[in-house]
Each structure stands twice: as C-alpha cells, then as structure tokens.
Amino acid sequence: MKTNLRKFRFLRGELTQQQLADMVIVSRQTIVSIEGGDYAPSVKLALLLAKKLETTVEELFILEDKDEI
C-alpha cells in the first residue's frame, strides 16, 4: 500500500510527525511506520488521519497491484 501521509502533512502547514500523532492520539513511531509502509492503519485511524489532514482516505492510501489478492 502506498501512502501520501507525508505529502499531506506538509500541505497542511508542515506538520511534524509528532504533531500529527498528537492530533490522532498515537505515538510518533506509529506515524513513522505508516509513512514507511511498515504498518497499515486500522480503518478508524485511517479515517481520523484523513479528517485531521482535510482529505480522504483514498487520497492518503492507495492500494498497489501487489496488494490485491
């Protein structure tokens, strides 16, 4: 899964990973892991991230061909 989380952090006032983590009540390491593609967020977290970044889940996270079953 590809993520545009870093892009949207910067589009929304250059938020730091810690600032975004605080907004959605997770650790900074969770944001690092999501941005690095090492962690797929829960539906709830994906929705919260999209809401806080004023975008959609579909804009933040994109399934790649290799992700399809």
Buried (B, 14 or more C-beta within 10 A) or exposed (E): EEBBBBBBBEEBEEBEBEBBBBBBEBEBEBBEBBBEEEBEBEEEBBBBBBEBBEBEBEEBBEEEEEEEE
